[in-house]
Amino acid sequence: MAEGEKCVLCNGPVAYKYAAMKEWNIKGVLCSKCYSKKIFEHYPGEHVRVNLDKE
Ligand SMILES: [Zn+2]
């Protein structure tokens, strides 16, 4: 295999390359797992709407 790209976060093999957003200050590519993790960290609630009210 010619591609030896690794995820900059988990160092795992990257099947599909995800480019990190500029504001994340990450250089390199992410795997899908870390990408969605980052998305959730930086934009919580934007993609998932969960009502966590416990009142
Ligand atoms: Zn990863």
N, CA, C, O and the ligand as a Tripos MOL2 file, in Angstrom:
@<TRIPOS>MOLECULE
protein
  221   219    56     0     0
PROTEIN
NO_CHARGES

@<TRIPOS>ATOM
      1 N           0.8370   -1.1980    0.0000 N.3       1 MET1
      2 CA          0.0000    0.0000    0.0000 C.3       1 MET1
      3 C           0.8720    1.2490    0.0000 C.2       1 MET1
      4 O           1.8700    1.3350    0.7160 O.2       1 MET1
      5 N           0.4810    2.1820   -0.7970 N.am      2 ALA2
      6 CA          1.2830    3.3820   -0.9350 C.3       2 ALA2
      7 C           0.9640    4.3990    0.1510 C.2       2 ALA2
      8 O           1.8160    5.1950    0.5470 O.2       2 ALA2
      9 N          -0.2330    4.3610    0.6080 N.am      3 GLU3
     10 CA         -0.6300    5.3750    1.5680 C.3       3 GLU3
     11 C          -0.2880    4.9620    2.9870 C.2       3 GLU3
     12 O          -0.6990    3.9020    3.4590 O.2       3 GLU3
     13 N           0.4650    5.8110    3.6560 N.am      4 GLY4
     14 CA          0.8150    5.5170    5.0360 C.3       4 GLY4
     15 C           0.2950    6.5860    5.9570 C.2       4 GLY4
     16 O           0.9100    6.9170    6.9710 O.2       4 GLY4
     17 N          -0.8290    7.1100    5.5950 N.am      5 GLU5
     18 CA         -1.3850    8.2070    6.3710 C.3       5 GLU5
     19 C          -1.9190    7.7010    7.7080 C.2       5 GLU5
     20 O          -2.5740    6.6620    7.7990 O.2       5 GLU5
     21 N          -1.6120    8.4720    8.7220 N.am      6 LYS6
     22 CA         -2.0830    8.0870   10.0570 C.3       6 LYS6
     23 C          -2.8540    9.2290   10.6750 C.2       6 LYS6
     24 O          -2.5900   10.4040   10.4240 O.2       6 LYS6
     25 N          -3.7980    8.8520   11.4760 N.am      7 CYS7
     26 CA         -4.5750    9.8550   12.1900 C.3       7 CYS7
     27 C          -3.6670   10.5630   13.2060 C.2       7 CYS7
     28 O          -2.9310    9.9140   13.9480 O.2       7 CYS7
     29 N          -3.7300   11.8820   13.2270 N.am      8 VAL8
     30 CA         -2.8410   12.6300   14.1130 C.3       8 VAL8
     31 C          -3.2690   12.5180   15.5680 C.2       8 VAL8
     32 O          -2.4890   12.8320   16.4670 O.2       8 VAL8
     33 N          -4.4700   12.0850   15.8050 N.am      9 LEU9
     34 CA         -4.9500   11.9990   17.1840 C.3       9 LEU9
     35 C          -4.7480   10.6140   17.7810 C.2       9 LEU9
     36 O          -4.1690   10.4760   18.8590 O.2       9 LEU9
     37 N          -5.2210    9.5950   17.0840 N.am     10 CYS10
     38 CA         -5.1360    8.2570   17.6600 C.3      10 CYS10
     39 C          -4.0290    7.4340   17.0060 C.2      10 CYS10
     40 O          -3.7480    6.3080   17.4160 O.2      10 CYS10
     41 N          -3.4140    8.0100   15.9910 N.am     11 ASN11
     42 CA         -2.2970    7.3450   15.3250 C.3      11 ASN11
     43 C          -2.7320    6.0580   14.5990 C.2      11 ASN11
     44 O          -1.9020    5.2250   14.2350 O.2      11 ASN11
     45 N          -4.0010    5.9240   14.4060 N.am     12 GLY12
     46 CA         -4.4990    4.7560   13.7080 C.3      12 GLY12
     47 C          -4.5190    4.9820   12.2140 C.2      12 GLY12
     48 O          -4.3710    6.1110   11.7480 O.2      12 GLY12
     49 N          -4.7010    3.9260   11.4710 N.am     13 PRO13
     50 CA         -4.7710    4.0400   10.0160 C.3      13 PRO13
     51 C          -6.0170    4.8100    9.6010 C.2      13 PRO13
     52 O          -7.0870    4.6780   10.1960 O.2      13 PRO13
     53 N          -5.8460    5.6030    8.5810 N.am     14 VAL14
     54 CA         -6.9540    6.4300    8.1240 C.3      14 VAL14
     55 C          -7.5200    5.8540    6.8340 C.2      14 VAL14
     56 O          -6.8970    5.9380    5.7760 O.2      14 VAL14
     57 N          -8.6800    5.2830    6.9330 N.am     15 ALA15
     58 CA         -9.3180    4.7050    5.7520 C.3      15 ALA15
     59 C          -9.8320    5.8100    4.8520 C.2      15 ALA15
     60 O          -9.6660    5.7830    3.6330 O.2      15 ALA15
     61 N         -10.4460    6.7600    5.4780 N.am     16 TYR16
     62 CA        -10.9210    7.9190    4.7300 C.3      16 TYR16
     63 C         -10.4350    9.1670    5.4250 C.2      16 TYR16
     64 O         -10.6820    9.3670    6.6140 O.2      16 TYR16
     65 N          -9.7400   10.0080    4.6760 N.am     17 LYS17
     66 CA         -9.1110   11.1660    5.2900 C.3      17 LYS17
     67 C         -10.1160   12.2660    5.5970 C.2      17 LYS17
     68 O         -10.9140   12.6710    4.7510 O.2      17 LYS17
     69 N         -10.0490   12.7230    6.8150 N.am     18 TYR18
     70 CA        -10.8390   13.8790    7.1920 C.3      18 TYR18
     71 C          -9.8950   15.0200    7.5080 C.2      18 TYR18
     72 O          -8.9760   14.8670    8.3130 O.2      18 TYR18
     73 N         -10.1130   16.1440    6.8870 N.am     19 ALA19
     74 CA         -9.2670   17.2930    7.1490 C.3      19 ALA19
     75 C          -9.7610   18.0130    8.3870 C.2      19 ALA19
     76 O         -10.9560   18.2580    8.5510 O.2      19 ALA19
     77 N          -8.8220   18.3470    9.2490 N.am     20 ALA20
     78 CA         -9.1940   19.0620   10.4590 C.3      20 ALA20
     79 C          -9.5480   20.5010   10.1160 C.2      20 ALA20
     80 O          -8.9810   21.0890    9.1950 O.2      20 ALA20
     81 N         -10.4650   21.0450   10.8470 N.am     21 MET21
     82 CA        -10.8390   22.4300   10.6400 C.3      21 MET21
     83 C          -9.7190   23.3350   11.1270 C.2      21 MET21
     84 O          -8.9460   22.9880   12.0200 O.2      21 MET21
     85 N          -9.6610   24.5030   10.5090 N.am     22 LYS22
     86 CA         -8.5890   25.4390   10.8310 C.3      22 LYS22
     87 C          -8.5920   25.7770   12.3120 C.2      22 LYS22
     88 O          -7.5360   25.8230   12.9430 O.2      22 LYS22
     89 N          -9.7480   26.0100   12.8590 N.am     23 GLU23
     90 CA         -9.8290   26.4630   14.2500 C.3      23 GLU23
     91 C          -9.4800   25.3750   15.2530 C.2      23 GLU23
     92 O          -9.3750   25.6430   16.4500 O.2      23 GLU23
     93 N          -9.3000   24.1610   14.7790 N.am     24 TRP24
     94 CA         -8.9460   23.0920   15.7050 C.3      24 TRP24
     95 C          -7.4480   23.0790   15.9950 C.2      24 TRP24
     96 O          -6.9910   22.4250   16.9330 O.2      24 TRP24
     97 N          -6.7030   23.7970   15.1930 N.am     25 ASN25
     98 CA         -5.2480   23.8330   15.3510 C.3      25 ASN25
     99 C          -4.6310   22.4380   15.2710 C.2      25 ASN25
    100 O          -3.7470   22.0980   16.0570 O.2      25 ASN25
    101 N          -5.0830   21.6630   14.3540 N.am     26 ILE26
    102 CA         -4.5470   20.3300   14.1620 C.3      26 ILE26
    103 C          -3.9340   20.2510   12.7760 C.2      26 ILE26
    104 O          -4.5310   20.6550   11.7780 O.2      26 ILE26
    105 N          -2.7390   19.7230   12.7520 N.am     27 LYS27
    106 CA         -2.0610   19.5820   11.4700 C.3      27 LYS27
    107 C          -2.1100   18.1200   11.0660 C.2      27 LYS27
    108 O          -1.6620   17.2490   11.8120 O.2      27 LYS27
    109 N          -2.6400   17.8570    9.9170 N.am     28 GLY28
    110 CA         -2.6930   16.4840    9.4610 C.3      28 GLY28
    111 C          -4.1090   16.0200    9.2220 C.2      28 GLY28
    112 O          -5.0340   16.8240    9.1040 O.2      28 GLY28
    113 N          -4.2650   14.7270    9.1530 N.am     29 VAL29
    114 CA         -5.5800   14.1720    8.8640 C.3      29 VAL29
    115 C          -6.1220   13.4100   10.0580 C.2      29 VAL29
    116 O          -5.3840   12.9710   10.9390 O.2      29 VAL29
    117 N          -7.4150   13.2730   10.0540 N.am     30 LEU30
    118 CA         -8.0770   12.5570   11.1320 C.3      30 LEU30
    119 C          -8.8370   11.3690   10.5660 C.2      30 LEU30
    120 O          -9.2810   11.3770    9.4180 O.2      30 LEU30
    121 N          -8.9740   10.3570   11.3950 N.am     31 CYS31
    122 CA         -9.8470    9.2620   11.0140 C.3      31 CYS31
    123 C         -11.2810    9.6810   11.3180 C.2      31 CYS31
    124 O         -11.5200   10.6900   11.9820 O.2      31 CYS31
    125 N         -12.2100    8.9050   10.8330 N.am     32 SER32
    126 CA        -13.6060    9.3170   10.9850 C.3      32 SER32
    127 C         -14.0210    9.3720   12.4510 C.2      32 SER32
    128 O         -14.8400   10.2000   12.8500 O.2      32 SER32
    129 N         -13.4410    8.4780   13.2410 N.am     33 LYS33
    130 CA        -13.7980    8.4240   14.6510 C.3      33 LYS33
    131 C         -13.3820    9.7090   15.3690 C.2      33 LYS33
    132 O         -14.1730   10.3340   16.0740 O.2      33 LYS33
    133 N         -12.1200   10.0810   15.1690 N.am     34 CYS34
    134 CA        -11.6120   11.2800   15.8280 C.3      34 CYS34
    135 C         -12.2630   12.5410   15.2580 C.2      34 CYS34
    136 O         -12.4620   13.5290   15.9650 O.2      34 CYS34
    137 N         -12.5790   12.4850   14.0060 N.am     35 TYR35
    138 CA        -13.2050   13.6440   13.3870 C.3      35 TYR35
    139 C         -14.5520   13.9290   14.0310 C.2      35 TYR35
    140 O         -14.8500   15.0660   14.3950 O.2      35 TYR35
    141 N         -15.3470   12.9060   14.1660 N.am     36 SER36
    142 CA        -16.6580   13.1460   14.7650 C.3      36 SER36
    143 C         -16.5400   13.5030   16.2360 C.2      36 SER36
    144 O         -17.3680   14.2280   16.7870 O.2      36 SER36
    145 N         -15.4830   12.9740   16.8640 N.am     37 LYS37
    146 CA        -15.2490   13.3190   18.2580 C.3      37 LYS37
    147 C         -14.9390   14.8030   18.3790 C.2      37 LYS37
    148 O         -15.4550   15.5000   19.2520 O.2      37 LYS37
    149 N         -14.0860   15.2600   17.4820 N.am     38 LYS38
    150 CA        -13.7040   16.6730   17.4780 C.3      38 LYS38
    151 C         -14.9000   17.5490   17.1530 C.2      38 LYS38
    152 O         -15.1050   18.5960   17.7670 O.2      38 LYS38
    153 N         -15.6660   17.1180   16.2030 N.am     39 ILE39
    154 CA        -16.8590   17.8830   15.8360 C.3      39 ILE39
    155 C         -17.7330   18.0700   17.0620 C.2      39 ILE39
    156 O         -18.2480   19.1560   17.3270 O.2      39 ILE39
    157 N         -17.8850   16.9950   17.7920 N.am     40 PHE40
    158 CA        -18.7490   17.0480   18.9570 C.3      40 PHE40
    159 C         -18.1450   17.9350   20.0440 C.2      40 PHE40
    160 O         -18.8610   18.6570   20.7390 O.2      40 PHE40
    161 N         -16.8010   17.8710   20.1830 N.am     41 GLU41
    162 CA        -16.1350   18.6850   21.1910 C.3      41 GLU41
    163 C         -16.2820   20.1660   20.8940 C.2      41 GLU41
    164 O         -16.5250   20.9790   21.7860 O.2      41 GLU41
    165 N         -16.1300   20.4940   19.6320 N.am     42 HIS42
    166 CA        -16.1140   21.9020   19.2600 C.3      42 HIS42
    167 C         -17.4940   22.4570   18.9830 C.2      42 HIS42
    168 O         -17.7430   23.6500   19.1570 O.2      42 HIS42
    169 N         -18.3680   21.6070   18.5620 N.am     43 TYR43
    170 CA        -19.7080   22.0830   18.2540 C.3      43 TYR43
    171 C         -20.7410   21.2040   18.9360 C.2      43 TYR43
    172 O         -21.5330   20.5310   18.2760 O.2      43 TYR43
    173 N         -20.7280   21.2150   20.2640 N.am     44 PRO44
    174 CA        -21.6550   20.3400   20.9880 C.3      44 PRO44
    175 C         -23.0960   20.7420   20.7210 C.2      44 PRO44
    176 O         -23.4550   21.9190   20.7300 O.2      44 PRO44
    177 N         -23.8860   19.7450   20.4900 N.am     45 GLY45
    178 CA        -25.3010   19.9970   20.3390 C.3      45 GLY45
    179 C         -25.7030   20.4590   18.9530 C.2      45 GLY45
    180 O         -26.8860   20.6080   18.6480 O.2      45 GLY45
    181 N         -24.6940   20.6840   18.1160 N.am     46 GLU46
    182 CA        -25.0330   21.2040   16.8030 C.3      46 GLU46
    183 C         -25.5980   20.1170   15.8970 C.2      46 GLU46
    184 O         -26.4720   20.3560   15.0640 O.2      46 GLU46
    185 N         -25.0710   18.9270   16.0890 N.am     47 HIS47
    186 CA        -25.5120   17.8330   15.2240 C.3      47 HIS47
    187 C         -26.4590   16.8730   15.9580 C.2      47 HIS47
    188 O         -27.3000   16.1970   15.3670 O.2      47 HIS47
    189 N         -26.2720   16.8580   17.2500 N.am     48 VAL48
    190 CA        -27.1100   15.9480   18.0190 C.3      48 VAL48
    191 C         -27.9810   16.7570   18.9710 C.2      48 VAL48
    192 O         -27.4860   17.5760   19.7450 O.2      48 VAL48
    193 N         -29.2180   16.5260   18.9030 N.am     49 ARG49
    194 CA        -30.1110   17.2340   19.7990 C.3      49 ARG49
    195 C         -30.6330   16.2710   20.8410 C.2      49 ARG49
    196 O         -31.4930   15.4310   20.5740 O.2      49 ARG49
    197 N         -30.0890   16.4160   22.0320 N.am     50 VAL50
    198 CA        -30.5330   15.5470   23.1060 C.3      50 VAL50
    199 C         -31.0050   16.4180   24.2590 C.2      50 VAL50
    200 O         -30.3270   17.3620   24.6650 O.2      50 VAL50
    201 N         -32.1300   16.0970   24.7570 N.am     51 ASN51
    202 CA        -32.6550   16.8570   25.8700 C.3      51 ASN51
    203 C         -32.1640   16.2370   27.1640 C.2      51 ASN51
    204 O         -32.6240   15.1710   27.5720 O.2      51 ASN51
    205 N         -31.2190   16.9220   27.8090 N.am     52 LEU52
    206 CA        -30.6250   16.3530   29.0200 C.3      52 LEU52
    207 C         -31.1940   16.9920   30.2870 C.2      52 LEU52
    208 O         -30.6470   16.8080   31.3740 O.2      52 LEU52
    209 N         -32.2360   17.7060   30.1580 N.am     53 ASP53
    210 CA        -32.8370   18.3230   31.3240 C.3      53 ASP53
    211 C         -33.3170   17.2690   32.3140 C.2      53 ASP53
    212 O         -34.0080   16.3120   31.9660 O.2      53 ASP53
    213 N         -32.9200   17.4900   33.5520 N.am     54 LYS54
    214 CA        -33.2920   16.4880   34.5410 C.3      54 LYS54
    215 C         -34.2150   17.0730   35.5990 C.2      54 LYS54
    216 O         -34.1920   16.6610   36.7590 O.2      54 LYS54
    217 N         -34.9940   18.0000   35.2000 N.am     55 GLU55
    218 CA        -35.8620   18.6460   36.1740 C.3      55 GLU55
    219 C         -37.2370   17.9770   36.2580 C.2      55 GLU55
    220 O         -38.0860   18.4080   37.0380 O.2      55 GLU55
    221 ZN         -8.1510    8.8500   14.9460 Zn       56 ZN56
@<TRIPOS>BOND
     1     1     2 1
     2     2     3 1
     3     3     4 2
     4     3     5 am
     5     5     6 1
     6     6     7 1
     7     7     8 2
     8     7     9 am
     9     9    10 1
    10    10    11 1
    11    11    12 2
    12    11    13 am
    13    13    14 1
    14    14    15 1
    15    15    16 2
    16    15    17 am
    17    17    18 1
    18    18    19 1
    19    19    20 2
    20    19    21 am
    21    21    22 1
    22    22    23 1
    23    23    24 2
    24    23    25 am
    25    25    26 1
    26    26    27 1
    27    27    28 2
    28    27    29 am
    29    29    30 1
    30    30    31 1
    31    31    32 2
    32    31    33 am
    33    33    34 1
    34    34    35 1
    35    35    36 2
    36    35    37 am
    37    37    38 1
    38    38    39 1
    39    39    40 2
    40    39    41 am
    41    41    42 1
    42    42    43 1
    43    43    44 2
    44    43    45 am
    45    45    46 1
    46    46    47 1
    47    47    48 2
    48    47    49 am
    49    49    50 1
    50    50    51 1
    51    51    52 2
    52    51    53 am
    53    53    54 1
    54    54    55 1
    55    55    56 2
    56    55    57 am
    57    57    58 1
    58    58    59 1
    59    59    60 2
    60    59    61 am
    61    61    62 1
    62    62    63 1
    63    63    64 2
    64    63    65 am
    65    65    66 1
    66    66    67 1
    67    67    68 2
    68    67    69 am
    69    69    70 1
    70    70    71 1
    71    71    72 2
    72    71    73 am
    73    73    74 1
    74    74    75 1
    75    75    76 2
    76    75    77 am
    77    77    78 1
    78    78    79 1
    79    79    80 2
    80    79    81 am
    81    81    82 1
    82    82    83 1
    83    83    84 2
    84    83    85 am
    85    85    86 1
    86    86    87 1
    87    87    88 2
    88    87    89 am
    89    89    90 1
    90    90    91 1
    91    91    92 2
    92    91    93 am
    93    93    94 1
    94    94    95 1
    95    95    96 2
    96    95    97 am
    97    97    98 1
    98    98    99 1
    99    99   100 2
   100    99   101 am
   101   101   102 1
   102   102   103 1
   103   103   104 2
   104   103   105 am
   105   105   106 1
   106   106   107 1
   107   107   108 2
   108   107   109 am
   109   109   110 1
   110   110   111 1
   111   111   112 2
   112   111   113 am
   113   113   114 1
   114   114   115 1
   115   115   116 2
   116   115   117 am
   117   117   118 1
   118   118   119 1
   119   119   120 2
   120   119   121 am
   121   121   122 1
   122   122   123 1
   123   123   124 2
   124   123   125 am
   125   125   126 1
   126   126   127 1
   127   127   128 2
   128   127   129 am
   129   129   130 1
   130   130   131 1
   131   131   132 2
   132   131   133 am
   133   133   134 1
   134   134   135 1
   135   135   136 2
   136   135   137 am
   137   137   138 1
   138   138   139 1
   139   139   140 2
   140   139   141 am
   141   141   142 1
   142   142   143 1
   143   143   144 2
   144   143   145 am
   145   145   146 1
   146   146   147 1
   147   147   148 2
   148   147   149 am
   149   149   150 1
   150   150   151 1
   151   151   152 2
   152   151   153 am
   153   153   154 1
   154   154   155 1
   155   155   156 2
   156   155   157 am
   157   157   158 1
   158   158   159 1
   159   159   160 2
   160   159   161 am
   161   161   162 1
   162   162   163 1
   163   163   164 2
   164   163   165 am
   165   165   166 1
   166   166   167 1
   167   167   168 2
   168   167   169 am
   169   169   170 1
   170   170   171 1
   171   171   172 2
   172   171   173 am
   173   173   174 1
   174   174   175 1
   175   175   176 2
   176   175   177 am
   177   177   178 1
   178   178   179 1
   179   179   180 2
   180   179   181 am
   181   181   182 1
   182   182   183 1
   183   183   184 2
   184   183   185 am
   185   185   186 1
   186   186   187 1
   187   187   188 2
   188   187   189 am
   189   189   190 1
   190   190   191 1
   191   191   192 2
   192   191   193 am
   193   193   194 1
   194   194   195 1
   195   195   196 2
   196   195   197 am
   197   197   198 1
   198   198   199 1
   199   199   200 2
   200   199   201 am
   201   201   202 1
   202   202   203 1
   203   203   204 2
   204   203   205 am
   205   205   206 1
   206   206   207 1
   207   207   208 2
   208   207   209 am
   209   209   210 1
   210   210   211 1
   211   211   212 2
   212   211   213 am
   213   213   214 1
   214   214   215 1
   215   215   216 2
   216   215   217 am
   217   217   218 1
   218   218   219 1
   219   219   220 2
@<TRIPOS>SUBSTRUCTURE
     1 MET1         2 RESIDUE 1 A MET
     2 ALA2         6 RESIDUE 1 A ALA
     3 GLU3        10 RESIDUE 1 A GLU
     4 GLY4        14 RESIDUE 1 A GLY
     5 GLU5        18 RESIDUE 1 A GLU
     6 LYS6        22 RESIDUE 1 A LYS
     7 CYS7        26 RESIDUE 1 A CYS
     8 VAL8        30 RESIDUE 1 A VAL
     9 LEU9        34 RESIDUE 1 A LEU
    10 CYS10       38 RESIDUE 1 A CYS
    11 ASN11       42 RESIDUE 1 A ASN
    12 GLY12       46 RESIDUE 1 A GLY
    13 PRO13       50 RESIDUE 1 A PRO
    14 VAL14       54 RESIDUE 1 A VAL
    15 ALA15       58 RESIDUE 1 A ALA
    16 TYR16       62 RESIDUE 1 A TYR
    17 LYS17       66 RESIDUE 1 A LYS
    18 TYR18       70 RESIDUE 1 A TYR
    19 ALA19       74 RESIDUE 1 A ALA
    20 ALA20       78 RESIDUE 1 A ALA
    21 MET21       82 RESIDUE 1 A MET
    22 LYS22       86 RESIDUE 1 A LYS
    23 GLU23       90 RESIDUE 1 A GLU
    24 TRP24       94 RESIDUE 1 A TRP
    25 ASN25       98 RESIDUE 1 A ASN
    26 ILE26      102 RESIDUE 1 A ILE
    27 LYS27      106 RESIDUE 1 A LYS
    28 GLY28      110 RESIDUE 1 A GLY
    29 VAL29      114 RESIDUE 1 A VAL
    30 LEU30      118 RESIDUE 1 A LEU
    31 CYS31      122 RESIDUE 1 A CYS
    32 SER32      126 RESIDUE 1 A SER
    33 LYS33      130 RESIDUE 1 A LYS
    34 CYS34      134 RESIDUE 1 A CYS
    35 TYR35      138 RESIDUE 1 A TYR
    36 SER36      142 RESIDUE 1 A SER
    37 LYS37      146 RESIDUE 1 A LYS
    38 LYS38      150 RESIDUE 1 A LYS
    39 ILE39      154 RESIDUE 1 A ILE
    40 PHE40      158 RESIDUE 1 A PHE
    41 GLU41      162 RESIDUE 1 A GLU
    42 HIS42      166 RESIDUE 1 A HIS
    43 TYR43      170 RESIDUE 1 A TYR
    44 PRO44      174 RESIDUE 1 A PRO
    45 GLY45      178 RESIDUE 1 A GLY
    46 GLU46      182 RESIDUE 1 A GLU
    47 HIS47      186 RESIDUE 1 A HIS
    48 VAL48      190 RESIDUE 1 A VAL
    49 ARG49      194 RESIDUE 1 A ARG
    50 VAL50      198 RESIDUE 1 A VAL
    51 ASN51      202 RESIDUE 1 A ASN
    52 LEU52      206 RESIDUE 1 A LEU
    53 ASP53      210 RESIDUE 1 A ASP
    54 LYS54      214 RESIDUE 1 A LYS
    55 GLU55      218 RESIDUE 1 A GLU
    56 ZN56       221 GROUP 0 **** ****
